[in-house]
Amino acid sequence: MELSQQVTTVTAPAQQGLITQFQYNLSVDTLTSIQTFICMLGLITNIINIKTFLAMRAFDDGVTLTFLLLSVSDLFVCFVSTYICVSAFLISQESRWLSKLNSPKSIIHQEQLNGPFFPVEPTYIGIFGHNMFQIFNLITILLTIYLAVARCLCVMYPLKFRNIITVRKTLLVSTIFFLTSLGIRLPLITHSGILLKFDPRINATRYRLWVHPNRETIKDVLWISVDSPVCVGAQVTLSVCIVFMVKVLRAAVKFRLKASVTNNSKLDSNKSNEKLSTKETRIVKQLVLVSTIFIICNTPKILTFLAATIEPGFDLGGRYQNFYQVSVSATVLFDTLNSSVNMFVYYFYNSKFKSIFNNKSETTGSH
């Protein structure tokens, strides 16, 4: 395979733009610290989610199974995000060491050039982690859309679409989502790697990042055809679903109030079949909150895409590279947050989830 030049955009940017190297390091360190805490929270909450949904016999119900698979995807998002935190720390540390070596005020001795550098260039670790992160994050996005759209149809047309989310259909759709997400990122993963080569910056041989000359083209194509449309489309789709589900909720509340006043039992019994039950109302509220959290956490990514579209220098190797990388770090943090807090929504808006969780907690405490 043909190899291109070594890539060192993270550790030695040509131009700093709006953010200096010191400000970049400080920003990344701060975001990484926050992200590490969120990752730990997400790992714990999603493990709890998975155990609880399994106890709820998830494979007997399509909706519960979808929540289980969403929790599994969120768990992998948080796990890979932890990996990214480690790579960001390594990149930041090496960046500081390189800055000291390149400082005109310091007197560099030959033996210092062989100082505490990593045997594998941290940039590759970070790029590989981001590719894996995007695979599972895309699965989370697609499952969230699937769940919201399906439940939106169920509450809008309960007689026609009451059983739209079946176990078999959920397993089939989830498999398609996984294969699609993996297939989309596979070209980027296979068009980069590591190669044992001399690194003049540290005067030593180590495994360094290489990229195929076509990788940037592939990345641009994916950004235009997949990343941007999915990101914006998810935002629009979930927003529309939220609006419709809120309208249905309000209509259900008005109907119950009217039914309690008129006390027409025959009319009530006929219409009540077309209205939301208390259980369905909680499910709708749960989905509305999950979708709202996603929209909030997805907004920084939308803004990053928009900035990159307007300003060509807002990219790796561009004039505003440091600012771009801080923005990317922020989007990863918010994506991780989205995959870490759903347990609290499930606990307060799913009575069965809450009951099983409390019972398990009491059992554990008694032992």
C-alpha positions in Angstrom: 0.0 0.0 0.0 1.3 3.4 -0.9 2.2 5.6 2.1 2.0 9.3 2.4 4.1 11.7 4.4 4.1 11.4 8.2 1.4 13.4 9.9 2.2 15.4 13.0 -0.6 18.0 12.9 -1.5 17.6 16.6 1.9 18.0 18.1 3.4 20.6 15.9 0.8 22.8 14.2 2.0 25.2 11.6 -0.3 28.0 12.7 -2.1 28.5 16.0 -4.9 30.8 14.8 -7.3 31.9 17.6 -5.8 29.6 20.3 -2.1 29.4 21.2 -0.4 26.2 21.9 -0.5 26.9 25.7 -4.2 27.7 25.5 -4.8 24.6 23.4 -3.0 22.4 26.0 -4.9 24.0 28.9 -8.3 23.6 27.1 -7.7 19.9 26.2 -6.5 19.1 29.7 -9.7 20.7 31.2 -12.0 19.0 28.7 -10.2 15.7 29.2 -10.6 15.9 33.0 -14.3 16.6 32.7 -14.7 13.8 30.1 -12.9 11.3 32.3 -15.4 11.9 35.0 -18.3 11.6 32.6 -16.8 8.4 31.2 -16.6 6.8 34.6 -20.2 7.8 35.3 -21.3 6.4 31.9 -19.6 3.1 32.4 -21.4 2.6 35.7 -24.8 3.8 34.6 -24.9 1.8 31.4 -23.8 -1.4 33.2 -26.7 -0.8 35.6 -29.0 -0.2 32.6 -28.0 -3.4 31.0 -28.4 -5.5 34.1 -31.8 -3.9 34.9 -33.2 -4.3 31.3 -32.1 -7.9 31.3 -34.0 -8.4 34.6 -37.0 -6.8 32.9 -36.9 -9.7 30.3 -35.8 -7.4 27.5 -36.0 -10.2 24.9 -39.7 -10.5 25.4 -40.5 -6.9 24.5 -39.3 -4.9 21.5 -39.3 -1.5 23.3 -37.3 -2.8 26.3 -35.0 -4.6 24.0 -34.3 -1.4 22.1 -33.5 0.4 25.3 -31.1 -2.5 26.2 -29.3 -2.3 22.9 -29.1 1.4 23.2 -27.5 1.0 26.6 -25.0 -1.5 25.2 -24.1 1.0 22.4 -23.8 3.8 25.0 -21.5 1.5 27.1 -19.1 1.1 24.2 -19.3 4.9 23.5 -18.2 5.6 27.1 -15.5 2.9 27.0 -13.9 4.2 23.7 -14.3 7.7 25.1 -12.1 6.7 28.0 -9.6 5.4 25.5 -9.7 8.8 23.8 -9.1 10.6 27.2 -5.9 8.5 27.6 -4.8 9.4 24.0 -5.5 13.1 24.6 -3.4 13.1 27.8 -0.5 11.4 25.9 -0.8 13.9 23.0 -0.8 16.8 25.4 2.2 15.5 27.3 4.2 15.0 24.2 3.2 18.4 22.9 4.6 20.0 26.0 7.9 18.0 25.7 8.2 19.0 22.0 7.6 22.6 22.9 10.4 22.5 25.5 12.7 20.9 22.9 11.9 23.5 20.3 12.2 26.4 22.7 15.1 28.8 21.7 15.7 29.6 25.3 16.7 26.1 26.2 20.0 24.5 25.6 19.4 21.0 24.2 21.9 18.3 24.8 22.1 15.3 22.6 21.1 12.9 25.4 17.9 15.0 26.1 16.6 14.3 22.7 16.1 10.7 23.7 13.9 11.7 26.6 10.5 10.5 27.9 8.7 10.1 24.5 6.2 7.3 23.8 7.1 4.3 21.7 3.9 4.8 19.6 3.0 8.3 18.3 0.0 9.4 20.4 -1.6 11.0 17.3 -2.3 7.5 15.9 -3.9 6.4 19.2 -6.2 9.4 19.1 -7.2 8.9 15.4 -7.9 5.2 15.9 -10.0 6.0 19.0 -12.0 8.7 17.2 -12.8 6.2 14.4 -14.0 3.6 16.9 -16.0 6.3 18.8 -17.8 7.3 15.7 -18.9 3.7 14.9 -20.6 3.3 18.3 -21.9 6.9 18.4 -23.5 6.4 15.0 -25.2 3.2 16.3 -26.5 5.2 19.3 -27.8 8.0 17.0 -29.6 5.5 14.7 -31.1 3.5 17.6 -32.4 6.8 19.2 -34.0 7.8 15.9 -35.5 4.4 15.5 -37.0 4.4 19.0 -38.3 7.9 18.7 -39.9 7.5 15.3 -41.5 4.1 16.1 -42.9 5.3 19.4 -44.1 8.5 17.8 -46.1 6.5 15.3 -47.4 4.3 18.1 -48.8 7.2 20.1 -50.2 9.0 17.1 -51.8 6.0 15.5 -52.2 3.5 18.4 -54.6 1.1 16.6 -52.4 0.8 13.5 -48.9 0.9 14.9 -49.2 -0.4 18.4 -46.9 -3.4 17.8 -44.5 -1.7 15.4 -41.5 -2.3 17.7 -41.2 -6.1 17.8 -38.3 -8.2 19.1 -37.5 -9.6 15.7 -37.7 -6.3 13.9 -35.5 -4.6 16.6 -32.8 -7.3 16.3 -32.8 -7.0 12.5 -32.7 -3.2 12.5 -29.9 -3.2 15.2 -27.8 -5.6 13.1 -28.2 -3.4 10.1 -27.2 -0.4 12.1 -24.1 -2.1 13.4 -23.0 -3.4 9.9 -23.7 0.0 8.3 -21.7 2.0 11.0 -18.8 -0.4 10.7 -18.8 -0.4 6.9 -18.9 3.4 6.8 -15.8 3.8 9.0 -13.8 0.8 7.7 -12.3 2.7 4.8 -10.9 5.4 7.2 -9.5 2.7 9.5 -7.8 0.8 6.8 -6.3 3.9 5.2 -4.2 4.8 8.2 -1.9 2.9 10.5 1.5 2.9 12.2 4.9 2.3 10.7 8.3 1.9 12.4 10.3 4.9 11.3 12.8 7.5 12.4 11.2 10.6 14.1 13.6 13.6 13.7 11.6 15.5 16.3 12.8 13.2 19.1 15.9 11.9 17.3 14.7 8.3 17.7 12.9 5.5 15.9 9.4 4.6 16.9 6.0 3.6 15.5 4.6 6.7 13.7 1.3 7.5 12.1 1.0 7.1 8.4 -2.0 7.9 6.2 -2.8 6.8 2.7 -3.0 9.7 0.2 -6.7 9.0 -0.5 -7.7 9.1 3.2 -8.5 12.8 3.3 -10.7 12.4 0.2 -12.5 9.5 1.9 -12.9 11.6 5.0 -14.4 14.5 3.1 -16.8 12.2 1.2 -18.0 10.6 4.5 -18.3 14.1 6.1 -20.5 15.3 3.2 -22.5 12.2 2.6 -22.9 10.6 6.1 -21.7 12.6 9.1 -23.4 16.0 8.3 -26.7 14.6 7.0 -27.0 12.1 9.8 -26.2 14.7 12.4 -28.6 17.3 11.0 -31.2 14.8 10.1 -31.2 13.3 13.6 -31.7 16.8 15.1 -34.6 17.6 12.8 -36.2 14.1 13.1 -36.1 14.0 16.9 -37.3 17.6 17.1 -40.4 16.8 15.0 -41.0 13.6 17.0 -40.9 15.6 20.3 -43.4 18.2 18.9 -45.8 15.5 17.9 -45.5 13.4 21.1 -46.0 16.5 23.2 -49.1 17.3 21.3 -50.5 13.8 21.8 -49.7 14.1 25.5 -51.6 17.3 25.8 -54.5 15.9 23.9 -54.6 12.8 26.2 -54.6 15.1 29.3 -57.4 17.2 27.9 -59.4 14.1 27.0 -59.1 12.6 30.5 -60.2 15.9 32.1 -63.2 16.1 29.8 -64.1 12.5 30.4 -64.0 12.9 34.2 -66.4 15.9 33.9 -68.9 14.5 31.4 -69.0 11.0 33.0 -70.3 9.5 29.8 -69.1 5.9 30.3 -70.0 4.6 26.9 -68.3 7.4 25.0 -65.3 7.2 27.4 -64.8 3.4 26.9 -64.8 3.8 23.1 -62.4 6.7 23.0 -60.1 5.5 25.7 -58.8 2.8 23.4 -57.4 5.5 21.2 -55.8 7.5 24.0 -52.6 7.0 25.9 -52.6 4.9 29.0 -50.7 6.0 32.1 -47.9 3.5 31.2 -47.7 4.8 27.6 -47.7 8.4 28.9 -44.6 7.6 31.0 -42.9 6.0 28.0 -43.6 9.0 25.8 -42.2 11.4 28.5 -39.2 9.1 28.8 -38.6 9.2 25.0 -39.1 13.0 24.9 -36.4 13.5 27.6 -34.0 11.0 26.0 -34.5 12.8 22.6 -34.1 16.2 24.2 -30.9 15.3 25.9 -29.6 14.0 22.6 -30.6 17.3 20.8 -28.8 19.4 23.4 -25.6 17.2 23.3 -25.7 17.1 19.5 -25.8 20.9 19.0 -22.0 21.4 19.5 -21.4 19.0 16.7 -23.8 20.9 14.4 -22.0 24.1 15.2 -18.6 22.5 14.5 -19.8 21.2 11.1 -21.2 24.6 10.3 -17.9 26.4 11.2 -15.9 23.9 9.1 -18.2 24.5 6.1 -17.9 28.3 6.4 -14.2 28.5 7.2 -11.8 26.2 5.3 -9.0 26.9 7.8 -11.1 25.4 10.5 -9.6 21.9 10.1 -6.5 19.8 10.8 -3.5 21.5 9.3 -5.5 24.7 8.8 -5.1 28.2 10.3 -7.5 27.5 13.1 -6.3 23.9 13.8 -6.0 24.3 17.5 -9.5 25.8 17.9 -10.8 23.0 15.6 -9.3 20.3 17.8 -10.6 21.9 21.0 -14.1 22.0 19.3 -13.8 18.3 18.3 -12.8 17.5 21.9 -15.9 19.3 23.1 -18.2 17.4 20.7 -16.8 14.1 22.0 -17.4 15.2 25.6 -21.0 16.1 24.8 -21.6 12.8 22.9 -20.2 10.9 25.9 -22.5 12.9 28.2 -25.5 11.9 26.0 -24.5 8.2 26.5 -24.0 8.6 30.2 -27.1 10.1 31.8 -30.1 8.1 30.3 -30.2 5.9 33.5 -31.6 8.9 35.4 -34.4 9.3 32.9 -35.2 5.6 33.0 -35.3 5.6 36.8 -37.7 8.5 37.1 -40.0 7.7 34.1 -40.0 3.9 34.0 -41.8 2.4 37.0 -40.7 -1.1 36.3 -37.1 -0.1 35.8 -37.2 1.8 39.1 -38.8 -1.1 40.9 -36.2 -3.6 39.7 -33.3 -1.2 40.4 -34.5 -0.5 43.9 -35.0 -4.2 44.6 -31.6 -5.1 43.4 -30.1 -2.2 45.5 -32.0 -3.5 48.6 -30.8 -7.1 47.9 -27.2 -5.9 47.5 -27.4 -3.8 50.7 -28.8 -6.7 52.7 -25.8 -8.9 51.8 
